[in-house]
Amino acid sequence: MASHPNLDPELRAGIEQFPGPVGDMSALFADLAGQREQMNAFLAAAPDPDTRLRIGDRVVPGPEGAPDLRLRVYQPEHPGQDRPVLYWIHGGGMIMGAPKIDDAAMIDYVERLGLVVVSVDYRLAPEHPHPAPVEDCYAGLAWTVKNAAELGVDPGRVVVGGASAGGGLAAATVLLARDRGGPEVAFQLLVCPMLDDRNVTPSSHQFAEAVVWDRTANLFGWNALLGGRAGADDISPYAAPARATDLSGLPPAFVDVGELEVFRDECADYAVRLAQAGVSTEFHLYPGAFHGFDMMVPGAALSVRARRAREAALRRALGL
């Protein structure tokens, strides 16, 4: 995959600096628990972010009959009221990840935009298959809006966003909010979202090998979430938002994806279907980009461009 003729030269140079093979998912499949333990140890050993922001974890009620949730809250240095809030859902293929992996990106949003970020630590598959992850995400959103005054945020300016699996869960959480009559969501920020369990698009076949998250990894993640039933006829749109037949009445959306990734076609299709349903939608397809390119090679011109496009979309949506 590193030799793909369309790979952006600056991104290619960036991944060539990584020690060892990039994108080898075999260790993840062989020992998911061990890979999680390694990631958690890395996060625990990482120094606290160098920032004046107020960052802290809150434990709040989870879905009815489920364990409590942990939310990671990022607030500007000086307390305020009626700030916009970005309710964020981390990635990790439905099987890994934690809010802290996105510290740098969330700090950047708070520092540049003056908003508050609330990031949810949802339960992971396969130990907790659908609907546990999306129900956790919905419960955290409901708590955030209910406690808007305490957080200093405006319940009328709520963005639900996420990346990769988190982008898929963000889309699903927004669908749940629409269908359950709230909370109201002003905007959805879907960064390379994981939307379709069926794996039938051209790009889902084209990238049997990829820099990050190839077809095999995607099938693994979806089957973990769906108990081995990925592609079955009766999968809920709250698990796989691409299954939704009615996208009307959803908040305005931003969707982006790289040219060289499994999710390319499902993201493009979802963005078009949102627009066809009357949802104001902005879509970006980044040429020569692989999954998670802006996190892996953050200094590349394409990565900077992608981050600034998301920021600009948030500014417009929130009147900043």
N, C-alpha and C positions, 0 to 999 in steps of 0.2 A: 504493500500500500504506500510506503514511503516513496516509491518510484512512480506513483501515479502522475501522468503527464500534466494534469490540471492542478496539482498541489501548489499552493502559493509558495514562491521561492523563499520568502522570509519565514514562513511557517516551517518549511522543510529544514531550513538552517537551524531553526530553534529546536526542533525535535531531535535533530542529529546531535545536539549537545547533551541529551539525556543519557545517563549511564544505563547500559543494558537495553533489552528490547522494549519498545514502546507498544502498548496495546495488547500484550500477551495476557489473555484472560484465563489461561489454564489453571493458574494457582487459585484464582477465585472460585472456579467450579470445584476444584479438588478439596478445598479447605476454606469454606466461607467463614466459619467461626474464627479460624486463625487469621484470616485477612481482616476481619472486623477488629479482632483484638489488636492486631498490629496498627491499624488506623487509629483506634481509640488511644493506644499508648502514645502514638505520635502527637495526637491532639492534646493529650494531657501534659506532655512534656514541652509543648510549644509555649514560648513566653507570652505574657499578656500583651494584647495589641497596644502599640504605641500611639495612644490617642487620648484626647480629653473627654471623649464621649462617655456617657454613663451606660455601662453595659452590665446587665445582670440577668439571672435566670429566675423565672417565676414558675411555681407549680400551681396548676389550675385544674378544675374538674374536667375529666375526659367525657367521652360519650356515656350515655346512661348505661350503667352496669359494667363499665370498662375502667381501667386504671386512670389515675390522674395523669395530666399532660405536663411536660416541661416546655415552657416558652422562653426563648432568648430575646431580650428586649434591648434595643439600641436606641438611646435618646441623646439629643443634643446636650452640650455641656450645660447650658442654662435652661432651666425649666420654662415651659411655655404652655399655651393652650391653643386648641383648634389647629394643630399641625396636621398635615396629611399623614396617613399611615400606610406603609407597605407591609402587607402580611405575606411573608416569604416562606416558601416550601423548598427545602434542599433537594438536590439530586442524589443519585446513587443506585439507579436501576431498580428501585423498589426494594433492594436487598441490603444496602449499605448507606452510610452517611450519617451526619449529625449537623445541627445548626452551625457549630463552630467552624466547619469547613468553609463556610461562606463569610467569615468575619471580615476579611479584607474588602470584599465587594459591598457588604452591608454598611461598613464604616464609610466607604466612599459615597454611597447614596446619602447617608445622613449628613456627612460633612458638606457635600456639594449642594444638596437640595433642602436641607433643614427639616426633613421629615423624621418620623419615628418608624423604626422597623421592628416588627414582631415576627420571629422565626420559630416555627413549630417543630418539635422533636417527635414526629409521628412513629408509630410502631412499624416494624419492618417485616416483610415477607422473607422466607416462607413460614416462619413461626406464626406470623399474624397476617393471613391472607386477606384479600378483599372480603368485606368492606372496612376492615379495621383501619388501614392507612388513611383513606379518604374521610372516614367518620372522625378520626382524630383531627384531621385538618379542618373539617367543618366545625367541630367543637371549639378548637382554638380560635377560629375566626369569630364565632358567636361570642366567645368570652371577650375578645379584643373590642368588639363593637359595644358590648354591654358595659365594659369598663373604660369607655373612651375618655370620660372626664378624668379619671384617675391617671390615665396614660398621657393626658394632655393632647388628645387627638380629636379631629373632627370626624364624627361618624358619617358625614356626607362625602368625605374624600378618602375612601378606602380602596386601595389597590390590592388585588390578589395576584401574586407572581411566583414564579419558580423556574428552575432550570432542569432540563432533561426529565427524569422521573418526576421531579418537583414541578416542572411545567405541566406535565400530564395531570398530576394531582391538583394543580392550580385550576386547570380547565374543568376538571371534574367537580372541584369544590364550588366553582362559580355556577355550574349546572345545578348542583344541589341547592345552592342559595336561591337561584331562580325558582326552582320547583317547590321549595319549602316556604316560599314567601319571605325570604330574607336570610341573613342580613343583606342590606343593599350594598352592592359593589359598584364603584364608579369606573373601574378600569381593570383589565387583565393583561398582565405582562408575561407572555409565554415564550421563554427562551429555549430554543431547540427542544420543544416538548415531546415527550414519549406518549403517543396518543392511541396507537392502533395495535392490538394484540394479534391481528390476523397475519401480518408479515407476508402480504401478497403484492405489495407495490414493486415497481421496477427497482427502486433504490434499496428495498429490503433484501432483494436478491443480489443486486449489483455489488454490495459491500459485504460479501462473505468474509473478506479480509478488509480491515480498516485500521486506521491509526488508533482509534479509541472506539469501543463498543460496536463490535461487528454483529453479523446476523446471529451467530451462535450465542453470543452474550445476550442479545435481545430476546431470543427465544427462552433462554434460561430465566431472565428477569420476569418475563410475562408469565411463564409457567409457575414460578415461585408465587407470584401474586394471585394467580387464578387456580392454584391447586392442580396444576398439570392440564388445565382445560383451555389453554390459549388457542384461539381460533374456533371454539365451539359456537354454535348458532345463538345461544342465549346469554352471551356476555353482556353485562350491564354497561350503559354509557357512563355510569359513575365510576366504573373500573377503567374503561377504555373510551375516552370521549369521542373518538372517531366513530363510534357506534351510534352516537346521538343522531336521530333523524330530524329533530327540530332544534335549530340553533337560534331561533328568533327570540327577541326579548333579553338577550345577553348584553352585558356592558361592552363598550368599545374595547378593541383588542389590539395588541402588538404581538406579532409572531415573527421569530427569526430562526434560521437554520443554516447549516453549512451545505455546500454543494456536494461534499464527499462523505455523506453519512447516511446511515440506514433510515433516519427519520425524515430525510429530505422531502419525499413525495407525500407522506401523510401530513406533514406540516403545511406544505403548499396547498394541499387539498382542503385542509381544515380552514386555512385563511380564506380561500376562495368561497367556501361554503358559508363562512361567517358573513362575508360581504353579500353573498346572494340572499342571505336571510335578513338583510337590512342592518347588520351590525357594522359600524364604522371600524375598519380594520386596516392596519399598516403591516406590510409583510416585507421581510428582507431575506434574500437568498445570497449568502456570501460566497463568491467564487473562490475555488481553491481551498476552501476551509473544511476541516474535519470536526468531529463532535468535541465540544469543549475547547476549541482552539484558543479562545480568548483567555481561558484560565491557564492553559499549558504554556502559551507563548504570549504573555500579556503585553510585552513591549512592541509586538509587531504592529505595523500600520493598520492592518485589517482588524486586529483585536481592539485597538484604540477606537477605530471607526465604529465597531459594533457596540462598544460600551457607550459611546457618546450618542448613538442613535437611540438606545434605550433611555438614556437620560433625557434627551430632547423630547421623546414621547411622553415621559412622565411629567415633564415641565408643562407641556401643552395640556395634558389630561387634567392636571391638578391646578392649573392656573398659576404656575410659579414663575 
